Amino acid sequence: MTSQQTLKPARELAESNGAHYPNESAEYRRARNALLAEEIELRRQIERVAAMRRALPPGGEVRKDYRFEGEGGPAGFAELFGDKQSLVVYSYMYGPQRQRPCPMCTSLLSAWDGEALDVAQRVSLVAVARSPIERLSAFKQERGWRHLRLYSDTSGDYTRDYVSAEDADMPALNVFTRRDGAIRHFWSGEMGGTTADPGQDPRGAPDLMPLWTILDSTPEGRGADWYPKLSYAK
């Protein structure tokens, strides 16, 4: 979507919607079309934000050769790119002080494991945590993940520079690019507690978790205090 395009008003598009479902009332259809107009506006806003993100000027150059331990052995930062020009790094809350990993992070990565092969057609995707790689690999096997690439930030250098200067066990999403021989930071999720609206959990937009996307389409929603768990009683 470019600035030169003239878009039809969202309400006009919504009114042209021909969807109807058995036994729905006129009241329901009016409310649903009003909601559809807002959904169209939301889609347009998402695209505007994505276009602004893609147009960011070059970020700071990565001048350290961060070292990681992967399931296949040691790896430098540049190696994480593989043959891709963009690298997405999710920092997983599974530090050595934790007995078990963060359930929220685990829920997200479980969903991403199913998409990893698709994502890998376009960019490189890795998950990094501070626990030893043996511990990460054991949990990967327990969880049944097949495609996620896991790395241990053994020294904590990367984590202190791009996640938490205090080496706190916290999640983060960072994107890096490799262009013209230089590796640069491109974008990081910067929405958190200080940017959260009243009554809302601190979360990014769009939300990275498919779980919330599904629940947001239901009457129950995501709830005020419900969070995923590592396991559920049967």
C-alpha positions in Angstrom: 0.0 0.0 0.0 1.6 3.3 -1.1 0.7 6.9 -0.2 -0.3 7.5 -3.8 -3.2 5.0 -3.6 -6.7 6.3 -3.0 -8.4 3.8 -0.7 -12.2 3.5 -0.5 -13.5 4.3 3.0 -13.5 1.3 5.3 -17.2 1.7 6.0 -18.0 1.6 2.3 -16.0 -1.6 1.9 -17.8 -3.1 4.9 -21.2 -2.3 3.5 -20.3 -4.1 0.3 -19.7 -7.2 2.4 -22.2 -9.9 1.3 -21.6 -12.3 4.2 -24.7 -13.5 6.0 -25.1 -16.5 8.4 -28.2 -18.6 9.3 -30.7 -16.8 11.5 -28.7 -13.7 12.2 -30.6 -10.6 13.2 -30.5 -7.2 11.4 -29.0 -5.9 14.7 -26.2 -8.4 14.5 -25.4 -7.6 10.9 -25.3 -3.9 11.5 -22.9 -4.4 14.5 -20.8 -6.9 12.5 -20.4 -4.5 9.5 -19.4 -1.7 11.9 -16.8 -4.1 13.4 -15.7 -5.0 9.9 -15.0 -1.4 9.1 -12.8 -1.2 12.1 -11.0 -4.4 11.1 -10.3 -3.0 7.7 -8.9 0.2 9.3 -6.8 -2.0 11.6 -5.4 -4.0 8.6 -4.4 -0.7 7.0 -2.8 0.6 10.2 -0.8 -2.7 10.5 0.5 -2.2 6.9 1.3 1.5 7.6 3.4 0.5 10.6 5.1 -2.4 8.7 6.0 0.0 5.9 7.5 2.5 8.4 9.5 -0.3 10.0 10.8 -1.5 6.7 11.9 2.1 5.9 13.9 2.6 9.1 17.4 4.0 8.5 20.4 1.8 9.1 20.7 0.8 12.8 23.9 0.6 14.8 26.6 -1.7 13.5 27.3 -4.9 15.3 31.0 -4.7 16.0 31.4 -7.6 18.4 31.8 -11.2 17.3 29.3 -12.6 19.8 29.9 -16.3 20.5 27.2 -18.9 21.0 27.0 -22.6 21.6 24.5 -24.4 19.3 23.4 -28.0 19.0 26.0 -28.4 16.3 28.8 -26.7 18.2 30.2 -23.2 18.6 29.0 -20.4 16.3 29.9 -16.8 15.8 27.2 -14.1 15.3 27.6 -13.9 11.6 27.1 -17.7 11.3 23.6 -17.4 12.7 22.6 -15.7 9.4 23.3 -18.8 7.4 22.7 -17.8 3.8 20.1 -15.1 4.7 20.4 -11.3 4.9 18.2 -10.9 7.9 18.4 -12.6 11.3 15.6 -12.7 13.9 16.8 -13.5 17.4 14.3 -14.4 20.1 15.7 -14.2 23.6 14.1 -17.1 25.5 13.5 -16.8 29.3 15.4 -19.9 30.3 18.4 -18.8 32.3 20.4 -21.2 34.4 18.7 -20.0 37.6 15.3 -21.3 36.3 14.2 -24.8 37.1 11.9 -24.7 34.1 11.6 -22.2 31.2 9.0 -19.4 31.0 5.6 -20.8 30.0 4.8 -17.8 27.9 8.0 -17.9 25.9 7.5 -21.7 25.5 4.0 -21.2 24.2 5.3 -18.7 21.6 8.2 -20.9 20.5 6.0 -23.9 20.3 3.9 -22.1 17.7 7.0 -20.8 15.9 8.4 -24.3 15.7 5.6 -25.2 13.3 6.4 -22.1 11.2 10.1 -22.3 11.3 10.6 -24.0 8.0 8.4 -21.4 6.3 10.2 -18.6 8.0 13.5 -20.0 6.9 12.6 -19.5 3.3 12.9 -15.8 3.9 15.0 -15.0 6.9 17.1 -16.8 9.6 15.3 -17.4 12.9 17.0 -18.5 16.1 16.1 -18.7 19.8 18.8 -17.7 22.3 18.9 -18.4 26.1 21.4 -18.2 28.8 21.1 -21.8 29.9 23.7 -24.3 28.6 23.0 -25.8 25.2 22.6 -29.3 26.8 19.7 -28.0 28.9 18.1 -26.3 26.0 18.4 -29.3 23.7 16.9 -31.6 26.4 13.8 -29.3 26.7 13.5 -29.1 22.9 13.3 -32.9 22.8 10.8 -32.9 25.7 8.6 -30.4 24.0 8.8 -32.1 20.7 10.2 -29.2 18.8 11.6 -30.2 15.5 12.7 -27.1 13.6 13.7 -24.3 16.0 17.4 -23.5 16.1 18.5 -23.0 19.7 21.7 -21.4 20.9 23.2 -20.7 24.3 24.6 -17.3 25.0 27.2 -18.8 27.3 29.1 -15.6 28.1 26.1 -13.4 28.3 27.7 -10.7 26.1 24.9 -10.7 23.5 22.2 -10.6 26.2 23.8 -7.7 28.1 24.1 -5.6 24.9 20.7 -6.3 23.3 18.4 -7.6 26.0 19.4 -6.5 29.5 22.5 -4.6 30.7 21.9 -6.4 34.0 21.8 -9.8 32.3 18.2 -10.2 33.6 16.2 -13.2 32.5 13.8 -11.5 30.2 12.4 -11.9 26.7 13.3 -9.9 23.7 13.0 -9.9 19.9 15.8 -8.4 17.9 16.2 -8.2 14.1 19.6 -7.8 12.4 20.6 -7.3 8.8 23.7 -8.1 6.8 24.2 -5.7 4.0 27.3 -4.6 2.0 29.6 -6.5 4.4 28.2 -4.9 7.6 25.9 -6.4 10.2 23.6 -3.9 11.8 20.8 -3.9 14.3 17.6 -3.3 12.4 14.7 -3.4 14.9 13.8 -4.5 18.4 10.5 -4.8 20.2 10.4 -1.8 22.5 6.9 -2.0 23.9 6.9 -2.9 27.6 5.7 -1.9 31.0 6.4 1.8 30.5 4.3 1.9 27.3 1.4 -0.4 28.4 -2.1 1.1 28.6 -4.1 0.9 31.8 -5.5 -2.6 32.4 -3.4 -4.1 29.6 -0.4 -6.5 29.8 2.7 -5.0 28.2 2.7 -6.5 24.8 3.8 -5.6 21.3 1.6 -4.8 18.3 1.0 -6.8 16.3 1.2 -9.5 19.0 3.7 -12.2 18.2 1.7 -15.0 19.8 -0.8 -16.9 17.6 -2.4 -18.0 20.9 -3.6 -14.4 21.6 -4.7 -13.9 18.0 -7.0 -16.9 18.3 -8.4 -16.0 21.7 -9.0 -12.4 20.7 -11.5 -13.6 18.1 -13.7 -15.3 20.8 -16.2 -13.9 23.4 -13.9 -15.1 26.2 -10.9 -13.2 24.9 -7.5 -13.6 26.4 -8.7 -12.9 29.9 -7.3 -10.6 32.5 -5.2 -13.0 34.4 -4.9 -16.3 32.4 -1.6 -17.4 31.0 -0.4 -20.6 29.3 1.3 -23.3 31.3 4.0 -25.8 30.5 1.6 -28.6 31.1 -2.1 -29.2 31.9 -3.7 -31.8 34.1 -5.5 -34.5 32.1 
